[in-house]
Amino acid sequence: MLPFTLEKVTSVQAAIAAASSGRRFIAGGTTLIDLMREEVERPEHLVDINTLPLSEIRIEGSDLVIGALARMADVAAHAGVQRLHPLVAESLIEGASPQLRNMASIGGNLLQRVRCPYFRMHDAPCNKRTPNSGCAAIDGLNAGHAILGTSNHCAATHPSDVAVALVALDATMQVRGPRGERSFPVEELFRLPGDTPHLEHTLLPGELILAVRVPGGPFSRRARYLKVRDRASYEFALVSAAAALDIEDGMIRQARLAVGGVGTRPWRLRTVEKALIGRAPDRKIFETAARLALEGARPLSGNHDKLELLPRTIVRALEMTGEAA
Amino acid sequence: MTTNVIGSPLPRVDGRAKVTGAARYAADFNQGGQAYAVIVGATVGLGRVTGIETAPVEKMPGVAAVITHRNAPRLPYAPHKSYIDPATGERLHVLQDDQVRFYGQPVAIVVADTLDQAERAAAALRISYAAERPLVDPADPKARPVVPEAGKQPDARLPADTARGNADSALAVAPAKVDEIYEIARENHNPMEPHATVAAWNANRLTLWSKSQFVVNEQAEIAAVFGLPPENIQVICPFIGGAFGTSLRTWPHVTLAAVAARQVGRPVKLVLTRKQMFFMTGHRPRTLQRMALGATADGKLTSIVHEGTGETSRYEEFMEALTSVTGFLYSTPNVRTRYRLLPLDIGTPNHMRGPGEASGVFALECAVDELSYKLGIDPIDLRRRNEPAIDEGENKPFSSRSLMKCHDLAAERFGWSRRLPEPRSMRDGRLLVGMGVASASYPAFHAPANARARLLADGTAEIEVAASDMGPGTYTSMTQVAAETLGLPIERVRFSLGRSDYPPAPSHGGSWTMASVGSAIRAACMAVQEEAAKRPRDGRPIEATASAQRDPDVAARFSMHSFGAVFAEVAVDPDVGTIRLRRAVGTYGIGRVVNPRLARSQCIGGMIGGMGMALMERTVLDPRDGRPVNAHMADYLLPVNLDIPQLEAHFVEEIDPHVNALGVKGLGEIALVGMAPAIANAVFHATGKRVRSLPIRIEDVLTV
């Protein structure tokens, strides 16, 4: 690990000022420290934001507001979250080991770096780690990589589970920077790799995530997260799906669907949602709609199985929403 | 005053030391003024080092030395091979030339005042290479199998070729046949404790506090490497945090720690990173096996053809018992086995729990399962129809064999009678449920061992052996043997191990520690009692050293093996292909059980290892440069507590008067053998899909 300075800040204003001069935030540190030990991340100055008053979890009407520093474990265990937004709780529990959930913050979870093995190895080319150095995964071992949103420069999946749930649920995020506060959909936080895979998110210099707001809706409680992986205890998703349905009189009125493990960012599937609306919630309908998820899919040498697994995961997650209600 | 201590489920005598942190592992032996060493591994998979920019790194803060092949001392590397080293080839001579033989091979070592400084300097060291593309994929047509040199002799311990009858012609005319290819991925041992060595020189004497399953061989190996008399080397290792075979050999990092300590004139501590444990400390080799069975319509085996190939390095021929079980597990007149090696540009593999047997039995027991479905015979019944009266390979009686007793007990405990024979016929809700069974076997080895017993005036006894305890409970079980033999309460016996200046013991592997070291301790305790009977009580300690080994006449007369039966139940999600082990029962005939509590614990651990082999573990190498891409505990999957279901281990009553005076057969390895095929067979029963490559993953069962 390279040497670095660490300063604690006690106000949001001070944090933003520090970040504006090039310092990096550290919250739970579960990604950053790991990568610093490998010298993949090499920040010279860190700003510890853990004491900022941003860890509140509250229910406003049917909306859920999660402070950026709330720990994954606390959000998942929150009674209001479990009651009104079970999809968020489920995606958090599936998202990491208990030790990581105790440390990792919601803001940090959204900004976690990819799990592509080549990104984490100094001696391999990686456009994300070192722009224009090449991509070792495209022609290498890529069974875990994305089939949606890839470019010739990068095909790493976004690893967060809760981000998939938040994108499905139209969550928004509140950020503050040197030029004030703004809000935008969580979905817009994530960039596609294109030819600049080292640029992963849309935060402006100095911006700090304050909170995430999850709007409640008639679908919030008929909502499930399915994470498919070989090891149940702890593994990044091969494919995952966050699904929420609003069903009235045997008809789907609203659908929310996003998938993980297949996209270079949490992947919302609006065409599948549209194909569900107005239809009866049964397996045949789910299967027909789920096939639309593969529009534009571009498998690599090692991940063709995801073409088979993605629709199956969607169908099963949609079925599970019925079991939830 | 025999106390019946042997057979009691005593808790671990070292349990408190372990849970309170009082137990000291290799890396805990910090020495005053020590420096820290970090190994720099090659970042190419084959080629040579063409340049190392040491000067800028030498100037970095705290750096005491940067040692490469250019400035490393030329080491004598006198010939030395113990039985845990490959019989053919020559060990890696570390930092002695510019050649890179595999990805991650040590090419430099950086020594600094602090670990941070050493890590930073190691990361900053710029090395250039003339790289070539390594050959690392056994399926690559350029990979050419060789006949293992040490298997060519007809009396070899692991013969390359064996035959009785005419297996191929019997197979050709067999009414029922299975003839398939089975593949097992490379696995790394991944014990919790990393390899670690603290090295300190005092003139020409070297002390190594070093993680080792074989301290006397580490002493001999390092003595040979440095050209010193063995008595100048002291190896100390009182505790091991899991090893599974990875610490049987003395790997290059031990030499590097000693080289570094001598170079900087201070004690040096060297701990491998988790990542480094994926390339320089051995692994279970990838294997490809053809298993062909021929049988009559009523299930009598008429032929077995077993052809297995394991990967090895280019510089050593690592051999394991891949085809050994095939000749005696079942009765059949015709057997042919063939064992080959595939030299690749990788580090040398080594023994990993159940080495050879675990892989070979996977192929055999899956094939037997396949045959049972072809013939419509219950898999246990099929095994019963082929139960041999003697070891037909050796043409000798078994010293004891409880295979069918194990099957019967396990079947009852497991509830095999509830199984519906048809594949894909059992469900739990929407999940497919499958039940599978497999036999297990492992030799009941016994190696010569020595022990010292000392009776003190205060009525206590001290026992010393250069043995190891990597977790099975050697401290406890040996204390039990001594206490029972001496007629002392357990609290009055202190057993010490893990020092190379104690009476020598064999390697702590091969499931022979209880038999070998236990017998030596029993002999030493009897000897010291005889001595005590002869001498007046004058308050001085009474001491005796004794050795024990298996009677060669008895060894020649009997075939000695442990046997077991493993039953597993899996659930498979028919939509998304997730496979979950739901429960397993293992039953074992292992002779006398010295401590049922520890034995059960050891079995559970072995079964978990087999579960990992079946469903999770594989080290994936990038074919372009041989790098392991999942050298990380998040990406190399192995079962953790949350994944592990209800596991049961039982022992059948078995009295074996031949194996040794204690009547013990050993347990460490057999507990892993058999688990993977039981699970694979359960996956077939659940899904109707036969998967012949391990680990079995979601993609394998997604479509039938």
Interface residues (C-beta under 8 A of the other chain):
Chain A: M1 L2 P3 E39 R115 P117 Y118 R120 M121 H122 D123 A124 A136 G140 L141 L226 V228 R229 D230 R231 A232 S233 Y234 E235 F236 L238 V239 D305 E308 L309 R312 T313 V315 R316
Chain B: T43 D116 E119 R120 A123 D573 D575 V576 G577 T578 I579 R580 L615 M616 V620 D622 R624 R627 V629 N630 H632 A634 D635 L637 P639 V640 N641 L642 D643 P695 R697 I698 E699 L702 T703
